[in-house]
Amino acid sequence: MTLHFTGKGVESQIKIHMRTESFHNAPGEVSVSFVRKMIRCCGFLLILAFSLRSEGCMDIEQLEISEGHVFILKCSTCYEDEVVLVNWTRELNQDWDAGIKIIDQSLWFFPVKESHSGNYSCYYSCSDKDVPCETHFSISVSKSKCPQVTSDVILMKNTNDHLLCDSEDMRTIDKLNSVSNIGWTWMKDCSPLSWAKKTAKLRFSRVSEDDKGVYTCLMNFTYNGTSYTVAQSKNVFIHTSPVPQKPKVIKPRQETLVVKLGSKQVLNCKVFVGPGSCEMDTEERTSPYWLMNGKFTEEYLQHFVTHNSCTTENNVEYRHIHLTILEVQQEFLNIPFQCVVLNSVGHDNGTVILIQSSQKWLYWTLAVFTAYAIVALGFLLFYRFKVDLVLAYRTLSPCLKQQNDGKLYDAYVSYLHGHDQRVSSATTFALHVLPEVLEDRLGYKLFISGRDALPGAAVHDVISETVGKSRRLIIVLPSQAFTRPSDNEGGLLNKIPPKHLSLNNNITATDADLSESSRLNWGPYECWVGLYDALVKECLQVILVQVGGEMDDALFPESLRYVRHTQGILKWKEHYTSEPNGKFWKQMRYRMPPVQKPRTAVIV
């Protein structure tokens, strides 16, 4: 039974709580303990009646404590620094026991004995009140080795959890200077737990329904050389629904955000809430919110819009709150926007500060972008008009008019000689079209085999020496220079052994096959010598010209195929113009060296 009374003038309030007990006495018999409690209750009522005549505050409490344990009876409801004076008394017919001591204005029982049952009173006054107060206690001592339950604890099923031995009496005892040898013992339903460690924390590796019950922790300690115990009991319930966890703001933590005045901005807040928190009841749900400079953003609905959501990542639940700033204003800059989250377990927050973007950075960005665009456009234009630019530079630059490289000819022209209809187009191009444009109109100096060779000179020596004195080697190939072996007539160059078109021969070596072929036409040997200088000596650039129809690249010898893939091939058609500014002749002039002494004006 607990009675609480506060009286001043005509105002009063009375609260009475009674706890009934079941009696197992035979019919007609009255329990002796029941009679004693009724007598104490009558005494309390008399005290209450007298107190109504005077002004003041009074509390009446009835307590049941366990025998054999230390118990601390605290008097006032004032703060410790507000208590002015405390005076303890015991009912008149009871003497003070040697095991009862007053420490720091509280009544200590070292330990509780059956003889400690009775009525106790304390009188005190608080510095913030102008009236004296008193508290009356009716204490009954129980022989149970476990005290009554003082709190309820909820454990989450299938999780790792723990219980703490942390009553207020234990914390008070732990502060005493003369206390030593502190240890703990755990019990469940007043029976010792064999698996529990002797620590203040009882750990559960995986909570199950079997863990439900009343747990009692005993704190064993030594005080002034004597061993004592203080006990605390907790009622443990097992819940399958989620238990709130301490929230944590994942993002933002401490961030700054560059914004532009007048723009729309969205601030995102991500919060860890623990498993099942999104489905909790409204009163237990962990809901974050935004503060602007310490004020709720809901107070400025004309400026802000919030949106809440909940997501799951790797079986972990997160809550999100998006704060939309409809228009960034000057007063929103350089002040904290805080994302705050709290629940019954704890709280956390993160901060975002908006700063104005600098126009200088915008100008730098535009300048860099413009520079990249100009460079990219320059590369594109150069690639597109590379040939025209090079030809124009050669025309305008006087330093390119003369080259002192010891060469006599700008190009050596090699082609397949003969009156065969298959080579007639190549012969016509080499003897008539090519010199007409390059020599007569552009001023180049060419050596064309079959036209410029001296009668009676050693063929091989002349070819080797002349190729070495030329800056370029122009190889004119008819469309049927190479054919497949299955063709009836065969290609014109297929008759030459492949070794004579490879790069593994010494240019001074000859044999019967090559000599015989040389009497038929000069083309293969010239081609072989020129390719050797171009690919092995790297002193000559080759220009391939294809006359007539298309040619199969797979039929080319390895050396010619390499030249075609690395330097390309020019294709001449009979209907092409002979003007120097034509596409074909621009490509030819681009591959040729600069003109030494132009005979006619060059049109670019």
Secondary structure as a PSIPRED ss2 file (coil, helix, strand):
# PSIPRED VFORMAT (PSIPRED V4.0)

   1 M C   1.000  0.000  0.000
   2 T E   0.000  0.000  1.000
   3 L E   0.000  0.000  1.000
   4 H E   0.000  0.000  1.000
   5 F E   0.000  0.000  1.000
   6 T E   0.000  0.000  1.000
   7 G E   0.000  0.000  1.000
   8 K E   0.000  0.000  1.000
   9 G C   1.000  0.000  0.000
  10 V C   1.000  0.000  0.000
  11 E E   0.000  0.000  1.000
  12 S E   0.000  0.000  1.000
  13 Q E   0.000  0.000  1.000
  14 I E   0.000  0.000  1.000
  15 K E   0.000  0.000  1.000
  16 I E   0.000  0.000  1.000
  17 H E   0.000  0.000  1.000
  18 M C   1.000  0.000  0.000
  19 R C   1.000  0.000  0.000
  20 T C   1.000  0.000  0.000
  21 E C   1.000  0.000  0.000
  22 S C   1.000  0.000  0.000
  23 F C   1.000  0.000  0.000
  24 H C   1.000  0.000  0.000
  25 N C   1.000  0.000  0.000
  26 A C   1.000  0.000  0.000
  27 P C   1.000  0.000  0.000
  28 G C   1.000  0.000  0.000
  29 E C   1.000  0.000  0.000
  30 V C   1.000  0.000  0.000
  31 S C   1.000  0.000  0.000
  32 V H   0.000  1.000  0.000
  33 S H   0.000  1.000  0.000
  34 F H   0.000  1.000  0.000
  35 V H   0.000  1.000  0.000
  36 R H   0.000  1.000  0.000
  37 K H   0.000  1.000  0.000
  38 M H   0.000  1.000  0.000
  39 I H   0.000  1.000  0.000
  40 R H   0.000  1.000  0.000
  41 C H   0.000  1.000  0.000
  42 C H   0.000  1.000  0.000
  43 G H   0.000  1.000  0.000
  44 F H   0.000  1.000  0.000
  45 L H   0.000  1.000  0.000
  46 L H   0.000  1.000  0.000
  47 I H   0.000  1.000  0.000
  48 L H   0.000  1.000  0.000
  49 A H   0.000  1.000  0.000
  50 F H   0.000  1.000  0.000
  51 S H   0.000  1.000  0.000
  52 L C   1.000  0.000  0.000
  53 R C   1.000  0.000  0.000
  54 S C   1.000  0.000  0.000
  55 E C   1.000  0.000  0.000
  56 G E   0.000  0.000  1.000
  57 C E   0.000  0.000  1.000
  58 M E   0.000  0.000  1.000
  59 D E   0.000  0.000  1.000
  60 I E   0.000  0.000  1.000
  61 E E   0.000  0.000  1.000
  62 Q E   0.000  0.000  1.000
  63 L E   0.000  0.000  1.000
  64 E E   0.000  0.000  1.000
  65 I E   0.000  0.000  1.000
  66 S E   0.000  0.000  1.000
  67 E C   1.000  0.000  0.000
  68 G C   1.000  0.000  0.000
  69 H C   1.000  0.000  0.000
  70 V C   1.000  0.000  0.000
  71 F E   0.000  0.000  1.000
  72 I E   0.000  0.000  1.000
  73 L E   0.000  0.000  1.000
  74 K C   1.000  0.000  0.000
  75 C C   1.000  0.000  0.000
  76 S C   1.000  0.000  0.000
  77 T C   1.000  0.000  0.000
  78 C C   1.000  0.000  0.000
  79 Y C   1.000  0.000  0.000
  80 E H   0.000  1.000  0.000
  81 D H   0.000  1.000  0.000
  82 E H   0.000  1.000  0.000
  83 V E   0.000  0.000  1.000
  84 V E   0.000  0.000  1.000
  85 L E   0.000  0.000  1.000
  86 V E   0.000  0.000  1.000
  87 N E   0.000  0.000  1.000
  88 W E   0.000  0.000  1.000
  89 T E   0.000  0.000  1.000
  90 R E   0.000  0.000  1.000
  91 E C   1.000  0.000  0.000
  92 L C   1.000  0.000  0.000
  93 N C   1.000  0.000  0.000
  94 Q C   1.000  0.000  0.000
  95 D C   1.000  0.000  0.000
  96 W C   1.000  0.000  0.000
  97 D C   1.000  0.000  0.000
  98 A C   1.000  0.000  0.000
  99 G C   1.000  0.000  0.000
 100 I E   0.000  0.000  1.000
 101 K E   0.000  0.000  1.000
 102 I E   0.000  0.000  1.000
 103 I E   0.000  0.000  1.000
 104 D C   1.000  0.000  0.000
 105 Q C   1.000  0.000  0.000
 106 S E   0.000  0.000  1.000
 107 L E   0.000  0.000  1.000
 108 W E   0.000  0.000  1.000
 109 F E   0.000  0.000  1.000
 110 F C   1.000  0.000  0.000
 111 P C   1.000  0.000  0.000
 112 V C   1.000  0.000  0.000
 113 K C   1.000  0.000  0.000
 114 E H   0.000  1.000  0.000
 115 S H   0.000  1.000  0.000
 116 H H   0.000  1.000  0.000
 117 S C   1.000  0.000  0.000
 118 G E   0.000  0.000  1.000
 119 N E   0.000  0.000  1.000
 120 Y E   0.000  0.000  1.000
 121 S E   0.000  0.000  1.000
 122 C E   0.000  0.000  1.000
 123 Y E   0.000  0.000  1.000
 124 Y E   0.000  0.000  1.000
 125 S E   0.000  0.000  1.000
 126 C E   0.000  0.000  1.000
 127 S C   1.000  0.000  0.000
 128 D C   1.000  0.000  0.000
 129 K C   1.000  0.000  0.000
 130 D C   1.000  0.000  0.000
 131 V C   1.000  0.000  0.000
 132 P C   1.000  0.000  0.000
 133 C E   0.000  0.000  1.000
 134 E E   0.000  0.000  1.000
 135 T E   0.000  0.000  1.000
 136 H E   0.000  0.000  1.000
 137 F E   0.000  0.000  1.000
 138 S E   0.000  0.000  1.000
 139 I E   0.000  0.000  1.000
 140 S E   0.000  0.000  1.000
 141 V E   0.000  0.000  1.000
 142 S E   0.000  0.000  1.000
 143 K C   1.000  0.000  0.000
 144 S C   1.000  0.000  0.000
 145 K C   1.000  0.000  0.000
 146 C C   1.000  0.000  0.000
 147 P C   1.000  0.000  0.000
 148 Q C   1.000  0.000  0.000
 149 V E   0.000  0.000  1.000
 150 T E   0.000  0.000  1.000
 151 S E   0.000  0.000  1.000
 152 D E   0.000  0.000  1.000
 153 V E   0.000  0.000  1.000
 154 I E   0.000  0.000  1.000
 155 L E   0.000  0.000  1.000
 156 M E   0.000  0.000  1.000
 157 K C   1.000  0.000  0.000
 158 N C   1.000  0.000  0.000
 159 T C   1.000  0.000  0.000
 160 N C   1.000  0.000  0.000
 161 D E   0.000  0.000  1.000
 162 H E   0.000  0.000  1.000
 163 L E   0.000  0.000  1.000
 164 L E   0.000  0.000  1.000
 165 C C   1.000  0.000  0.000
 166 D C   1.000  0.000  0.000
 167 S C   1.000  0.000  0.000
 168 E H   0.000  1.000  0.000
 169 D H   0.000  1.000  0.000
 170 M H   0.000  1.000  0.000
 171 R H   0.000  1.000  0.000
 172 T H   0.000  1.000  0.000
 173 I H   0.000  1.000  0.000
 174 D H   0.000  1.000  0.000
 175 K C   1.000  0.000  0.000
 176 L C   1.000  0.000  0.000
 177 N C   1.000  0.000  0.000
 178 S C   1.000  0.000  0.000
 179 V E   0.000  0.000  1.000
 180 S E   0.000  0.000  1.000
 181 N E   0.000  0.000  1.000
 182 I E   0.000  0.000  1.000
 183 G E   0.000  0.000  1.000
 184 W E   0.000  0.000  1.000
 185 T E   0.000  0.000  1.000
 186 W E   0.000  0.000  1.000
 187 M E   0.000  0.000  1.000
 188 K E   0.000  0.000  1.000
 189 D C   1.000  0.000  0.000
 190 C C   1.000  0.000  0.000
 191 S E   0.000  0.000  1.000
 192 P E   0.000  0.000  1.000
 193 L C   1.000  0.000  0.000
 194 S C   1.000  0.000  0.000
 195 W C   1.000  0.000  0.000
 196 A C   1.000  0.000  0.000
 197 K C   1.000  0.000  0.000
 198 K C   1.000  0.000  0.000
 199 T C   1.000  0.000  0.000
 200 A C   1.000  0.000  0.000
 201 K E   0.000  0.000  1.000
 202 L E   0.000  0.000  1.000
 203 R E   0.000  0.000  1.000
 204 F E   0.000  0.000  1.000
 205 S C   1.000  0.000  0.000
 206 R C   1.000  0.000  0.000
 207 V C   1.000  0.000  0.000
 208 S C   1.000  0.000  0.000
 209 E H   0.000  1.000  0.000
 210 D H   0.000  1.000  0.000
 211 D H   0.000  1.000  0.000
 212 K C   1.000  0.000  0.000
 213 G E   0.000  0.000  1.000
 214 V E   0.000  0.000  1.000
 215 Y E   0.000  0.000  1.000
 216 T E   0.000  0.000  1.000
 217 C E   0.000  0.000  1.000
 218 L E   0.000  0.000  1.000
 219 M E   0.000  0.000  1.000
 220 N E   0.000  0.000  1.000
 221 F E   0.000  0.000  1.000
 222 T E   0.000  0.000  1.000
 223 Y E   0.000  0.000  1.000
 224 N C   1.000  0.000  0.000
 225 G C   1.000  0.000  0.000
 226 T E   0.000  0.000  1.000
 227 S E   0.000  0.000  1.000
 228 Y E   0.000  0.000  1.000
 229 T E   0.000  0.000  1.000
 230 V E   0.000  0.000  1.000
 231 A E   0.000  0.000  1.000
 232 Q E   0.000  0.000  1.000
 233 S E   0.000  0.000  1.000
 234 K E   0.000  0.000  1.000
 235 N E   0.000  0.000  1.000
 236 V E   0.000  0.000  1.000
 237 F E   0.000  0.000  1.000
 238 I E   0.000  0.000  1.000
 239 H E   0.000  0.000  1.000
 240 T C   1.000  0.000  0.000
 241 S C   1.000  0.000  0.000
 242 P C   1.000  0.000  0.000
 243 V C   1.000  0.000  0.000
 244 P C   1.000  0.000  0.000
 245 Q C   1.000  0.000  0.000
 246 K C   1.000  0.000  0.000
 247 P C   1.000  0.000  0.000
 248 K E   0.000  0.000  1.000
 249 V E   0.000  0.000  1.000
 250 I E   0.000  0.000  1.000
 251 K E   0.000  0.000  1.000
 252 P C   1.000  0.000  0.000
 253 R C   1.000  0.000  0.000
 254 Q E   0.000  0.000  1.000
 255 E E   0.000  0.000  1.000
 256 T E   0.000  0.000  1.000
 257 L E   0.000  0.000  1.000
 258 V E   0.000  0.000  1.000
 259 V E   0.000  0.000  1.000
 260 K C   1.000  0.000  0.000
 261 L C   1.000  0.000  0.000
 262 G C   1.000  0.000  0.000
 263 S C   1.000  0.000  0.000
 264 K C   1.000  0.000  0.000
 265 Q E   0.000  0.000  1.000
 266 V E   0.000  0.000  1.000
 267 L E   0.000  0.000  1.000
 268 N E   0.000  0.000  1.000
 269 C E   0.000  0.000  1.000
 270 K E   0.000  0.000  1.000
 271 V E   0.000  0.000  1.000
 272 F E   0.000  0.000  1.000
 273 V C   1.000  0.000  0.000
 274 G C   1.000  0.000  0.000
 275 P C   1.000  0.000  0.000
 276 G C   1.000  0.000  0.000
 277 S H   0.000  1.000  0.000
 278 C H   0.000  1.000  0.000
 279 E H   0.000  1.000  0.000
 280 M C   1.000  0.000  0.000
 281 D C   1.000  0.000  0.000
 282 T C   1.000  0.000  0.000
 283 E C   1.000  0.000  0.000
 284 E C   1.000  0.000  0.000
 285 R C   1.000  0.000  0.000
 286 T C   1.000  0.000  0.000
 287 S C   1.000  0.000  0.000
 288 P C   1.000  0.000  0.000
 289 Y E   0.000  0.000  1.000
 290 W E   0.000  0.000  1.000
 291 L E   0.000  0.000  1.000
 292 M E   0.000  0.000  1.000
 293 N C   1.000  0.000  0.000
 294 G C   1.000  0.000  0.000
 295 K E   0.000  0.000  1.000
 296 F E   0.000  0.000  1.000
 297 T H   0.000  1.000  0.000
 298 E H   0.000  1.000  0.000
 299 E H   0.000  1.000  0.000
 300 Y H   0.000  1.000  0.000
 301 L C   1.000  0.000  0.000
 302 Q C   1.000  0.000  0.000
 303 H C   1.000  0.000  0.000
 304 F E   0.000  0.000  1.000
 305 V E   0.000  0.000  1.000
 306 T E   0.000  0.000  1.000
 307 H E   0.000  0.000  1.000
 308 N E   0.000  0.000  1.000
 309 S E   0.000  0.000  1.000
 310 C E   0.000  0.000  1.000
 311 T E   0.000  0.000  1.000
 312 T E   0.000  0.000  1.000
 313 E E   0.000  0.000  1.000
 314 N C   1.000  0.000  0.000
 315 N C   1.000  0.000  0.000
 316 V E   0.000  0.000  1.000
 317 E E   0.000  0.000  1.000
 318 Y E   0.000  0.000  1.000
 319 R E   0.000  0.000  1.000
 320 H E   0.000  0.000  1.000
 321 I E   0.000  0.000  1.000
 322 H E   0.000  0.000  1.000
 323 L E   0.000  0.000  1.000
 324 T E   0.000  0.000  1.000
 325 I E   0.000  0.000  1.000
 326 L C   1.000  0.000  0.000
 327 E C   1.000  0.000  0.000
 328 V C   1.000  0.000  0.000
 329 Q C   1.000  0.000  0.000
 330 Q H   0.000  1.000  0.000
 331 E H   0.000  1.000  0.000
 332 F H   0.000  1.000  0.000
 333 L C   1.000  0.000  0.000
 334 N C   1.000  0.000  0.000
 335 I C   1.000  0.000  0.000
 336 P E   0.000  0.000  1.000
 337 F E   0.000  0.000  1.000
 338 Q E   0.000  0.000  1.000
 339 C E   0.000  0.000  1.000
 340 V E   0.000  0.000  1.000
 341 V E   0.000  0.000  1.000
 342 L E   0.000  0.000  1.000
 343 N C   1.000  0.000  0.000
 344 S C   1.000  0.000  0.000
 345 V C   1.000  0.000  0.000
 346 G C   1.000  0.000  0.000
 347 H E   0.000  0.000  1.000
 348 D E   0.000  0.000  1.000
 349 N E   0.000  0.000  1.000
 350 G E   0.000  0.000  1.000
 351 T E   0.000  0.000  1.000
 352 V E   0.000  0.000  1.000
 353 I E   0.000  0.000  1.000
 354 L E   0.000  0.000  1.000
 355 I E   0.000  0.000  1.000
 356 Q E   0.000  0.000  1.000
 357 S C   1.000  0.000  0.000
 358 S C   1.000  0.000  0.000
 359 Q H   0.000  1.000  0.000
 360 K H   0.000  1.000  0.000
 361 W H   0.000  1.000  0.000
 362 L H   0.000  1.000  0.000
 363 Y H   0.000  1.000  0.000
 364 W H   0.000  1.000  0.000
 365 T H   0.000  1.000  0.000
 366 L H   0.000  1.000  0.000
 367 A H   0.000  1.000  0.000
 368 V H   0.000  1.000  0.000
 369 F H   0.000  1.000  0.000
 370 T H   0.000  1.000  0.000
 371 A H   0.000  1.000  0.000
 372 Y H   0.000  1.000  0.000
 373 A H   0.000  1.000  0.000
 374 I H   0.000  1.000  0.000
 375 V H   0.000  1.000  0.000
 376 A H   0.000  1.000  0.000
 377 L H   0.000  1.000  0.000
 378 G H   0.000  1.000  0.000
 379 F H   0.000  1.000  0.000
 380 L H   0.000  1.000  0.000
 381 L H   0.000  1.000  0.000
 382 F H   0.000  1.000  0.000
 383 Y H   0.000  1.000  0.000
 384 R H   0.000  1.000  0.000
 385 F C   1.000  0.000  0.000
 386 K H   0.000  1.000  0.000
 387 V H   0.000  1.000  0.000
 388 D H   0.000  1.000  0.000
 389 L H   0.000  1.000  0.000
 390 V H   0.000  1.000  0.000
 391 L H   0.000  1.000  0.000
 392 A H   0.000  1.000  0.000
 393 Y H   0.000  1.000  0.000
 394 R H   0.000  1.000  0.000
 395 T H   0.000  1.000  0.000
 396 L H   0.000  1.000  0.000
 397 S C   1.000  0.000  0.000
 398 P H   0.000  1.000  0.000
 399 C H   0.000  1.000  0.000
 400 L H   0.000  1.000  0.000
 401 K C   1.000  0.000  0.000
 402 Q C   1.000  0.000  0.000
 403 Q C   1.000  0.000  0.000
 404 N C   1.000  0.000  0.000
 405 D C   1.000  0.000  0.000
 406 G C   1.000  0.000  0.000
 407 K C   1.000  0.000  0.000
 408 L C   1.000  0.000  0.000
 409 Y E   0.000  0.000  1.000
 410 D C   1.000  0.000  0.000
 411 A E   0.000  0.000  1.000
 412 Y E   0.000  0.000  1.000
 413 V E   0.000  0.000  1.000
 414 S E   0.000  0.000  1.000
 415 Y C   1.000  0.000  0.000
 416 L C   1.000  0.000  0.000
 417 H C   1.000  0.000  0.000
 418 G C   1.000  0.000  0.000
 419 H C   1.000  0.000  0.000
 420 D C   1.000  0.000  0.000
 421 Q C   1.000  0.000  0.000
 422 R C   1.000  0.000  0.000
 423 V C   1.000  0.000  0.000
 424 S H   0.000  1.000  0.000
 425 S H   0.000  1.000  0.000
 426 A H   0.000  1.000  0.000
 427 T H   0.000  1.000  0.000
 428 T H   0.000  1.000  0.000
 429 F H   0.000  1.000  0.000
 430 A H   0.000  1.000  0.000
 431 L H   0.000  1.000  0.000
 432 H H   0.000  1.000  0.000
 433 V H   0.000  1.000  0.000
 434 L H   0.000  1.000  0.000
 435 P H   0.000  1.000  0.000
 436 E H   0.000  1.000  0.000
 437 V H   0.000  1.000  0.000
 438 L H   0.000  1.000  0.000
 439 E H   0.000  1.000  0.000
 440 D H   0.000  1.000  0.000
 441 R H   0.000  1.000  0.000
 442 L C   1.000  0.000  0.000
 443 G C   1.000  0.000  0.000
 444 Y C   1.000  0.000  0.000
 445 K C   1.000  0.000  0.000
 446 L E   0.000  0.000  1.000
 447 F E   0.000  0.000  1.000
 448 I E   0.000  0.000  1.000
 449 S C   1.000  0.000  0.000
 450 G C   1.000  0.000  0.000
 451 R C   1.000  0.000  0.000
 452 D C   1.000  0.000  0.000
 453 A C   1.000  0.000  0.000
 454 L C   1.000  0.000  0.000
 455 P C   1.000  0.000  0.000
 456 G C   1.000  0.000  0.000
 457 A C   1.000  0.000  0.000
 458 A C   1.000  0.000  0.000
 459 V H   0.000  1.000  0.000
 460 H H   0.000  1.000  0.000
 461 D H   0.000  1.000  0.000
 462 V H   0.000  1.000  0.000
 463 I H   0.000  1.000  0.000
 464 S H   0.000  1.000  0.000
 465 E H   0.000  1.000  0.000
 466 T H   0.000  1.000  0.000
 467 V H   0.000  1.000  0.000
 468 G H   0.000  1.000  0.000
 469 K C   1.000  0.000  0.000
 470 S E   0.000  0.000  1.000
 471 R C   1.000  0.000  0.000
 472 R E   0.000  0.000  1.000
 473 L E   0.000  0.000  1.000
 474 I E   0.000  0.000  1.000
 475 I E   0.000  0.000  1.000
 476 V E   0.000  0.000  1.000
 477 L E   0.000  0.000  1.000
 478 P E   0.000  0.000  1.000
 479 S C   1.000  0.000  0.000
 480 Q C   1.000  0.000  0.000
 481 A C   1.000  0.000  0.000
 482 F C   1.000  0.000  0.000
 483 T C   1.000  0.000  0.000
 484 R C   1.000  0.000  0.000
 485 P C   1.000  0.000  0.000
 486 S C   1.000  0.000  0.000
 487 D C   1.000  0.000  0.000
 488 N C   1.000  0.000  0.000
 489 E C   1.000  0.000  0.000
 490 G C   1.000  0.000  0.000
 491 G C   1.000  0.000  0.000
 492 L C   1.000  0.000  0.000
 493 L C   1.000  0.000  0.000
 494 N C   1.000  0.000  0.000
 495 K C   1.000  0.000  0.000
 496 I C   1.000  0.000  0.000
 497 P C   1.000  0.000  0.000
 498 P H   0.000  1.000  0.000
 499 K H   0.000  1.000  0.000
 500 H H   0.000  1.000  0.000
 501 L H   0.000  1.000  0.000
 502 S C   1.000  0.000  0.000
 503 L C   1.000  0.000  0.000
 504 N C   1.000  0.000  0.000
 505 N C   1.000  0.000  0.000
 506 N C   1.000  0.000  0.000
 507 I C   1.000  0.000  0.000
 508 T C   1.000  0.000  0.000
 509 A C   1.000  0.000  0.000
 510 T C   1.000  0.000  0.000
 511 D C   1.000  0.000  0.000
 512 A H   0.000  1.000  0.000
 513 D H   0.000  1.000  0.000
 514 L H   0.000  1.000  0.000
 515 S H   0.000  1.000  0.000
 516 E H   0.000  1.000  0.000
 517 S H   0.000  1.000  0.000
 518 S H   0.000  1.000  0.000
 519 R H   0.000  1.000  0.000
 520 L H   0.000  1.000  0.000
 521 N C   1.000  0.000  0.000
 522 W C   1.000  0.000  0.000
 523 G H   0.000  1.000  0.000
 524 P H   0.000  1.000  0.000
 525 Y H   0.000  1.000  0.000
 526 E H   0.000  1.000  0.000
 527 C H   0.000  1.000  0.000
 528 W H   0.000  1.000  0.000
 529 V H   0.000  1.000  0.000
 530 G H   0.000  1.000  0.000
 531 L H   0.000  1.000  0.000
 532 Y H   0.000  1.000  0.000
 533 D H   0.000  1.000  0.000
 534 A H   0.000  1.000  0.000
 535 L H   0.000  1.000  0.000
 536 V C   1.000  0.000  0.000
 537 K C   1.000  0.000  0.000
 538 E C   1.000  0.000  0.000
 539 C C   1.000  0.000  0.000
 540 L C   1.000  0.000  0.000
 541 Q E   0.000  0.000  1.000
 542 V E   0.000  0.000  1.000
 543 I E   0.000  0.000  1.000
 544 L E   0.000  0.000  1.000
 545 V E   0.000  0.000  1.000
 546 Q E   0.000  0.000  1.000
 547 V E   0.000  0.000  1.000
 548 G C   1.000  0.000  0.000
 549 G C   1.000  0.000  0.000
 550 E C   1.000  0.000  0.000
 551 M C   1.000  0.000  0.000
 552 D C   1.000  0.000  0.000
 553 D H   0.000  1.000  0.000
 554 A H   0.000  1.000  0.000
 555 L H   0.000  1.000  0.000
 556 F C   1.000  0.000  0.000
 557 P C   1.000  0.000  0.000
 558 E H   0.000  1.000  0.000
 559 S H   0.000  1.000  0.000
 560 L H   0.000  1.000  0.000
 561 R H   0.000  1.000  0.000
 562 Y H   0.000  1.000  0.000
 563 V H   0.000  1.000  0.000
 564 R H   0.000  1.000  0.000
 565 H H   0.000  1.000  0.000
 566 T H   0.000  1.000  0.000
 567 Q H   0.000  1.000  0.000
 568 G C   1.000  0.000  0.000
 569 I C   1.000  0.000  0.000
 570 L E   0.000  0.000  1.000
 571 K E   0.000  0.000  1.000
 572 W E   0.000  0.000  1.000
 573 K C   1.000  0.000  0.000
 574 E C   1.000  0.000  0.000
 575 H C   1.000  0.000  0.000
 576 Y C   1.000  0.000  0.000
 577 T C   1.000  0.000  0.000
 578 S C   1.000  0.000  0.000
 579 E C   1.000  0.000  0.000
 580 P C   1.000  0.000  0.000
 581 N C   1.000  0.000  0.000
 582 G C   1.000  0.000  0.000
 583 K H   0.000  1.000  0.000
 584 F H   0.000  1.000  0.000
 585 W H   0.000  1.000  0.000
 586 K H   0.000  1.000  0.000
 587 Q H   0.000  1.000  0.000
 588 M H   0.000  1.000  0.000
 589 R H   0.000  1.000  0.000
 590 Y H   0.000  1.000  0.000
 591 R H   0.000  1.000  0.000
 592 M C   1.000  0.000  0.000
 593 P C   1.000  0.000  0.000
 594 P C   1.000  0.000  0.000
 595 V C   1.000  0.000  0.000
 596 Q C   1.000  0.000  0.000
 597 K C   1.000  0.000  0.000
 598 P C   1.000  0.000  0.000
 599 R C   1.000  0.000  0.000
 600 T C   1.000  0.000  0.000
 601 A C   1.000  0.000  0.000
 602 V C   1.000  0.000  0.000
 603 I C   1.000  0.000  0.000
 604 V C   1.000  0.000  0.000
